[in-house]
Amino acid sequence: MVEESDFPEIDRDGPELVYMVVADHIAGRIERGDLKPGQRLPSELDLSEQYGVARMTVRRAMKELRERGLIRSVHGKGTYVQTPPATEAITDE
């Protein structure tokens, strides 16, 4: 369970895009292991209430996370954390 104080303060008048603040926060939770591969995320409605943003903002954040390869949505079932994509190793050849 995430405490209310764990959510980022969102400055709607600031330079950051609100959906990116939400996406980056969820991505950080995935990277830290707070959200594990295979774990189901709360619904868009629940996330919008938790973050205090519009449902469309959460929908856009979810799209961003799908594009990053961090989550996947299964129609009729929900949205799940994926195993983070492997980063390519840099080699000197």
OpenMM code with the backbone's topology and positions (N, CA, C; nanometers):
from openmm import Vec3, app, unit

residues = "MET VAL GLU GLU SER ASP PHE PRO GLU ILE ASP ARG ASP GLY PRO GLU LEU VAL TYR MET VAL VAL ALA ASP HIS ILE ALA GLY ARG ILE GLU ARG GLY ASP LEU LYS PRO GLY GLN ARG LEU PRO SER GLU LEU ASP LEU SER GLU GLN TYR GLY VAL ALA ARG MET THR VAL ARG ARG ALA MET LYS GLU LEU ARG GLU ARG GLY LEU ILE ARG SER VAL HIS GLY LYS GLY THR TYR VAL GLN THR PRO PRO ALA THR GLU ALA ILE THR ASP GLU".split()
positions = [
    Vec3(0.0843, -0.1176, 0.0000),
    Vec3(0.0000, 0.0000, 0.0000),
    Vec3(0.0886, 0.1236, 0.0000),
    Vec3(0.0566, 0.2203, -0.0825),
    Vec3(0.1345, 0.3421, -0.0941),
    Vec3(0.0704, 0.4488, -0.0068),
    Vec3(0.1519, 0.5134, 0.0751),
    Vec3(0.1028, 0.6199, 0.1609),
    Vec3(0.0776, 0.7450, 0.0771),
    Vec3(-0.0175, 0.8251, 0.1200),
    Vec3(-0.0508, 0.9474, 0.0482),
    Vec3(0.0700, 1.0382, 0.0339),
    Vec3(0.1583, 1.0403, 0.1341),
    Vec3(0.2768, 1.1257, 0.1300),
    Vec3(0.3796, 1.0770, 0.0278),
    Vec3(0.3657, 0.9533, -0.0219),
    Vec3(0.4588, 0.8988, -0.1198),
    Vec3(0.4316, 0.9485, -0.2612),
    Vec3(0.3189, 1.0124, -0.2832),
    Vec3(0.2848, 1.0616, -0.4164),
    Vec3(0.3496, 1.1969, -0.4399),
    Vec3(0.3929, 1.2234, -0.5626),
    Vec3(0.4591, 1.3515, -0.5902),
    Vec3(0.3607, 1.4677, -0.5814),
    Vec3(0.4134, 1.5827, -0.5440),
    Vec3(0.3319, 1.7040, -0.5461),
    Vec3(0.3278, 1.7518, -0.6907),
    Vec3(0.2088, 1.7678, -0.7426),
    Vec3(0.1937, 1.8038, -0.8836),
    Vec3(0.1611, 1.9521, -0.8938),
    Vec3(0.2494, 2.0252, -0.9625),
    Vec3(0.2303, 2.1683, -0.9850),
    Vec3(0.1712, 2.1857, -1.1238),
    Vec3(0.0409, 2.2054, -1.1286),
    Vec3(-0.0276, 2.2175, -1.2575),
    Vec3(0.0147, 2.3413, -1.3357),
    Vec3(0.0727, 2.4402, -1.2675),
    Vec3(0.1188, 2.5620, -1.3337),
    Vec3(0.2676, 2.5560, -1.3674),
    Vec3(0.3337, 2.4487, -1.3263),
    Vec3(0.4767, 2.4344, -1.3498),
    Vec3(0.5070, 2.3896, -1.4922),
    Vec3(0.6355, 2.3807, -1.5239),
    Vec3(0.6763, 2.3462, -1.6608),
    Vec3(0.6596, 2.1991, -1.6970),
    Vec3(0.6496, 2.1098, -1.5961),
    Vec3(0.6396, 1.9676, -1.6269),
    Vec3(0.4989, 1.9313, -1.6713),
    Vec3(0.4914, 1.8392, -1.7668),
    Vec3(0.3619, 1.7865, -1.8091),
    Vec3(0.3106, 1.6944, -1.6987),
    Vec3(0.1862, 1.7124, -1.6601),
    Vec3(0.1309, 1.6374, -1.5470),
    Vec3(0.1367, 1.4873, -1.5739),
    Vec3(0.1026, 1.4445, -1.6952),
    Vec3(0.1044, 1.3006, -1.7229),
    Vec3(0.2448, 1.2432, -1.7114),
    Vec3(0.3471, 1.3255, -1.7430),
    Vec3(0.4848, 1.2771, -1.7321),
    Vec3(0.5270, 1.2643, -1.5858),
    Vec3(0.4777, 1.3521, -1.4991),
    Vec3(0.5063, 1.3414, -1.3555),
    Vec3(0.4496, 1.2096, -1.3034),
    Vec3(0.3256, 1.1778, -1.3434),
    Vec3(0.2621, 1.0529, -1.3007),
    Vec3(0.3379, 0.9333, -1.3582),
    Vec3(0.3685, 0.9372, -1.4873),
    Vec3(0.4393, 0.8262, -1.5519),
    Vec3(0.5767, 0.8048, -1.4883),
    Vec3(0.6496, 0.9135, -1.4642),
    Vec3(0.7828, 0.9011, -1.4042),
    Vec3(0.7756, 0.8463, -1.2625),
    Vec3(0.6718, 0.8850, -1.1877),
    Vec3(0.6568, 0.8342, -1.0515),
    Vec3(0.6302, 0.6839, -1.0525),
    Vec3(0.5399, 0.6393, -1.1400),
    Vec3(0.5102, 0.4959, -1.1495),
    Vec3(0.6326, 0.4200, -1.2000),
    Vec3(0.7039, 0.4771, -1.2979),
    Vec3(0.8262, 0.4131, -1.3485),
    Vec3(0.9291, 0.3987, -1.2374),
    Vec3(0.9412, 0.4995, -1.1528),
    Vec3(1.0333, 0.4925, -1.0402),
    Vec3(0.9960, 0.3824, -0.9428),
    Vec3(0.8662, 0.3665, -0.9191),
    Vec3(0.8199, 0.2595, -0.8300),
    Vec3(0.8517, 0.1222, -0.8893),
    Vec3(0.8429, 0.1102, -1.0209),
    Vec3(0.8763, -0.0160, -1.0875),
    Vec3(1.0270, -0.0417, -1.0744),
    Vec3(1.1077, 0.0615, -1.1005),
    Vec3(1.2536, 0.0465, -1.0946),
    Vec3(1.3012, 0.0121, -0.9531),
    Vec3(1.2375, 0.0678, -0.8511),
    Vec3(1.2745, 0.0397, -0.7117),
    Vec3(1.2259, -0.0971, -0.6652),
    Vec3(1.1349, -0.1572, -0.7406),
    Vec3(1.0819, -0.2867, -0.7012),
    Vec3(0.9571, -0.2782, -0.6157),
    Vec3(0.9043, -0.1571, -0.5957),
    Vec3(0.7779, -0.1423, -0.5228),
    Vec3(0.6644, -0.2086, -0.6000),
    Vec3(0.6723, -0.2000, -0.7317),
    Vec3(0.5773, -0.2677, -0.8206),
    Vec3(0.6556, -0.3746, -0.8945),
    Vec3(0.6151, -0.4983, -0.8802),
    Vec3(0.6907, -0.6109, -0.9337),
    Vec3(0.6334, -0.6610, -1.0658),
    Vec3(0.7165, -0.7210, -1.1519),
    Vec3(0.6672, -0.7775, -1.2767),
    Vec3(0.5512, -0.8739, -1.2518),
    Vec3(0.4469, -0.8594, -1.3301),
    Vec3(0.3278, -0.9421, -1.3166),
    Vec3(0.2234, -0.8830, -1.2237),
    Vec3(0.2602, -0.7826, -1.1467),
    Vec3(0.1660, -0.7202, -1.0535),
    Vec3(0.0667, -0.6331, -1.1295),
    Vec3(-0.0588, -0.6424, -1.0894),
    Vec3(-0.1640, -0.5642, -1.1532),
    Vec3(-0.1672, -0.4246, -1.0930),
    Vec3(-0.1752, -0.3242, -1.1791),
    Vec3(-0.1862, -0.1857, -1.1341),
    Vec3(-0.3309, -0.1539, -1.1004),
    Vec3(-0.3530, -0.0539, -1.0150),
    Vec3(-0.4902, -0.0096, -0.9894),
    Vec3(-0.5541, 0.0418, -1.1183),
    Vec3(-0.6863, 0.0508, -1.1192),
    Vec3(-0.7577, 0.1005, -1.2368),
    Vec3(-0.7235, 0.2466, -1.2619),
    Vec3(-0.7520, 0.2943, -1.3833),
    Vec3(-0.7305, 0.4353, -1.4164),
    Vec3(-0.8062, 0.5257, -1.3208),
    Vec3(-0.9279, 0.4872, -1.2867),
    Vec3(-1.0078, 0.5680, -1.1950),
    Vec3(-0.9423, 0.5750, -1.0575),
    Vec3(-0.8958, 0.4619, -1.0076),
    Vec3(-0.8285, 0.4595, -0.8771),
    Vec3(-0.6999, 0.5426, -0.8802),
    Vec3(-0.6224, 0.5273, -0.9867),
    Vec3(-0.4986, 0.6047, -0.9975),
    Vec3(-0.5272, 0.7541, -1.0072),
    Vec3(-0.6328, 0.7915, -1.0792),
    Vec3(-0.6656, 0.9340, -1.0913),
    Vec3(-0.7022, 0.9926, -0.9552),
    Vec3(-0.7698, 0.9136, -0.8730),
    Vec3(-0.8037, 0.9592, -0.7378),
    Vec3(-0.6787, 0.9668, -0.6498),
    Vec3(-0.5898, 0.8682, -0.6612),
    Vec3(-0.4686, 0.8663, -0.5799),
    Vec3(-0.3772, 0.9846, -0.6121),
    Vec3(-0.3634, 1.0156, -0.7412),
    Vec3(-0.2742, 1.1234, -0.7829),
    Vec3(-0.3437, 1.2599, -0.7850),
    Vec3(-0.4767, 1.2605, -0.7770),
    Vec3(-0.5498, 1.3865, -0.7795),
    Vec3(-0.5486, 1.4524, -0.9158),
    Vec3(-0.5547, 1.3697, -1.0200),
    Vec3(-0.5534, 1.4202, -1.1577),
    Vec3(-0.6720, 1.3612, -1.2340),
    Vec3(-0.6954, 1.4121, -1.3533),
    Vec3(-0.8042, 1.3626, -1.4374),
    Vec3(-0.7731, 1.2215, -1.4889),
    Vec3(-0.8766, 1.1475, -1.5153),
    Vec3(-0.8610, 1.0107, -1.5667),
    Vec3(-0.7865, 1.0103, -1.7006),
    Vec3(-0.8120, 1.1105, -1.7841),
    Vec3(-0.7417, 1.1184, -1.9132),
    Vec3(-0.5914, 1.1408, -1.8929),
    Vec3(-0.5545, 1.2090, -1.7863),
    Vec3(-0.4128, 1.2285, -1.7557),
    Vec3(-0.3486, 1.0945, -1.7219),
    Vec3(-0.4173, 1.0134, -1.6428),
    Vec3(-0.3674, 0.8800, -1.6092),
    Vec3(-0.3613, 0.7938, -1.7344),
    Vec3(-0.4608, 0.8042, -1.8194),
    Vec3(-0.4616, 0.7256, -1.9440),
    Vec3(-0.3387, 0.7597, -2.0288),
    Vec3(-0.3056, 0.8897, -2.0369),
    Vec3(-0.1881, 0.9317, -2.1147),
    Vec3(-0.0589, 0.8827, -2.0482),
    Vec3(-0.0558, 0.8841, -1.9146),
    Vec3(0.0612, 0.8328, -1.8429),
    Vec3(0.0788, 0.6829, -1.8695),
    Vec3(-0.0317, 0.6089, -1.8726),
    Vec3(-0.0253, 0.4650, -1.9004),
    Vec3(0.0263, 0.4401, -2.0422),
    Vec3(-0.0150, 0.5247, -2.1356),
    Vec3(0.0326, 0.5119, -2.2739),
    Vec3(0.1842, 0.5324, -2.2781),
    Vec3(0.2313, 0.6310, -2.2049),
    Vec3(0.3751, 0.6579, -2.1973),
    Vec3(0.4502, 0.5375, -2.1397),
    Vec3(0.3970, 0.4786, -2.0347),
    Vec3(0.4617, 0.3623, -1.9724),
    Vec3(0.4598, 0.2408, -2.0650),
    Vec3(0.3521, 0.2246, -2.1421),
    Vec3(0.3487, 0.1149, -2.2410),
    Vec3(0.4554, 0.1369, -2.3471),
    Vec3(0.4705, 0.2623, -2.3916),
    Vec3(0.5715, 0.2935, -2.4926),
    Vec3(0.7123, 0.2684, -2.4398),
    Vec3(0.7327, 0.2859, -2.3101),
    Vec3(0.8628, 0.2580, -2.2479),
    Vec3(0.8845, 0.1087, -2.2245),
    Vec3(0.7794, 0.0287, -2.2426),
    Vec3(0.7902, -0.1155, -2.2223),
    Vec3(0.7819, -0.1574, -2.0763),
    Vec3(0.7274, -0.0702, -1.9903),
    Vec3(0.7213, -0.1010, -1.8486),
    Vec3(0.5917, -0.1684, -1.8054),
    Vec3(0.4853, -0.1484, -1.8811),
    Vec3(0.3561, -0.2089, -1.8481),
    Vec3(0.2923, -0.2634, -1.9745),
    Vec3(0.1924, -0.3470, -1.9540),
    Vec3(0.1106, -0.3934, -2.0671),
    Vec3(-0.0337, -0.4031, -2.0197),
    Vec3(-0.1243, -0.3734, -2.1100),
    Vec3(-0.2667, -0.3786, -2.0779),
    Vec3(-0.3288, -0.4983, -2.1466),
    Vec3(-0.4134, -0.5684, -2.0733),
    Vec3(-0.4852, -0.6835, -2.1267),
    Vec3(-0.6332, -0.6476, -2.1224),
    Vec3(-0.6945, -0.6386, -2.2394),
    Vec3(-0.8346, -0.5983, -2.2479),
    Vec3(-0.9219, -0.6886, -2.1606),
    Vec3(-1.0005, -0.6259, -2.0763),
    Vec3(-1.0911, -0.6996, -1.9898),
    Vec3(-1.0290, -0.7529, -1.8617),
    Vec3(-0.8972, -0.7392, -1.8464),
    Vec3(-0.8298, -0.7917, -1.7274),
    Vec3(-0.7618, -0.6830, -1.6459),
    Vec3(-0.6939, -0.5898, -1.7117),
    Vec3(-0.6247, -0.4850, -1.6392),
    Vec3(-0.4892, -0.4532, -1.6991),
    Vec3(-0.4127, -0.3769, -1.6238),
    Vec3(-0.2797, -0.3345, -1.6662),
    Vec3(-0.1781, -0.3933, -1.5696),
    Vec3(-0.0721, -0.4506, -1.6252),
    Vec3(0.0261, -0.5250, -1.5469),
    Vec3(0.1668, -0.4730, -1.5707),
    Vec3(0.2492, -0.4835, -1.4668),
    Vec3(0.3896, -0.4470, -1.4768),
    Vec3(0.4605, -0.5548, -1.5572),
    Vec3(0.5429, -0.5119, -1.6513),
    Vec3(0.6234, -0.6054, -1.7301),
    Vec3(0.7644, -0.6098, -1.6728),
    Vec3(0.8371, -0.7117, -1.7089),
    Vec3(0.9785, -0.7162, -1.6757),
    Vec3(1.0450, -0.6032, -1.7536),
    Vec3(1.1195, -0.5149, -1.6859),
    Vec3(1.1812, -0.4028, -1.7578),
    Vec3(1.2683, -0.4524, -1.8718),
    Vec3(1.2662, -0.3804, -1.9841),
    Vec3(1.3483, -0.4223, -2.0977),
    Vec3(1.4969, -0.4163, -2.0628),
    Vec3(1.5720, -0.5123, -2.1133),
    Vec3(1.7172, -0.5158, -2.0875),
    Vec3(1.7820, -0.4020, -2.1638),
    Vec3(1.8787, -0.3394, -2.1011),
    Vec3(1.9546, -0.2347, -2.1706),
    Vec3(2.0739, -0.2999, -2.2379),
    Vec3(2.1078, -0.2487, -2.3529),
    Vec3(2.2195, -0.3065, -2.4272),
    Vec3(2.3506, -0.2699, -2.3597),
    Vec3(2.4373, -0.3669, -2.3505),
    Vec3(2.5678, -0.3436, -2.2922),
    Vec3(2.6560, -0.2736, -2.3950),
    Vec3(2.7327, -0.1767, -2.3481),
    Vec3(2.8257, -0.1059, -2.4364),
    Vec3(2.9584, -0.1787, -2.4325),
    Vec3(3.0095, -0.2116, -2.5494),
    Vec3(3.1355, -0.2836, -2.5562),
    Vec3(3.2343, -0.2049, -2.6391),
    Vec3(3.3618, -0.2114, -2.6026),
    Vec3(3.4692, -0.1505, -2.6814),
    Vec3(3.5249, -0.2558, -2.7750),
    Vec3(3.5066, -0.2342, -2.9021),
    Vec3(3.5597, -0.3290, -3.0006),
    Vec3(3.6372, -0.2549, -3.1017),
] * unit.nanometer
topology = app.Topology()
chain = topology.addChain("A")
for resn in residues:
    res = topology.addResidue(resn, chain)
    for name in ("N", "CA", "C"):
        topology.addAtom(name, app.Element.getBySymbol(name[0]), res)
